[in-house]
């Protein structure tokens, strides 16, 4: 169980890590892993506290970031990949993977900012 001070430090740490990930040109797996671990610690603590019904529901739906994520590659893209001799896949998959990671980090960052605001109000 975290104290309120520890939770505030965790929010600050998550905000710092989210900003770092957002500013990097590429996604660093170590930064993503640290953010994911800290995010899960804070999520578990917020679920235990049970602040707001809508916040609790959002936190329950939230799953850890899939660090091994591979973007789906539909049939049309496969045909385009064959026609471009494999160049399309080399460009497409890393961009989709990076977009997924950035979206997940941003979503969690916004949710934790909202939770931090709820703690400040109460």
Steps between C-alpha positions, in 0.01 A plus 500: 500500500637836393462812704357813337850648479630186326205514262572865419865408431381214278275740306795736453720209388238377252458850359876534458530160331205570269658829393831325440337236282307765308814701425717210385521437127464126546352288775761375745396160644655572840311828541180332388553213742563737793191702414292185471614364838445829681165544329382162623609579856304826498199338332486230767524761775225716347274196461559416865409856602179505291483875442231558239265250332584610145873514579488153656319361195763653269780356710342153500478503119863607467740216422880519518673621186586207274874552462517223237231661282503414132272698271252300294601465136184450290484330162500824299818611671658161430428540129650850508800360685557238229474763227748727678745213567463520880566871540142579603507263798830641627347847511145415601546274803740718704280806445187317615682355799632842603154654456352232725756559775464879486120475508503268800747717693301816425173333603645388832660836559165679452323251728756542777486879468125475552551273802753745642242776464242286681744447788566873521128586512417250774 
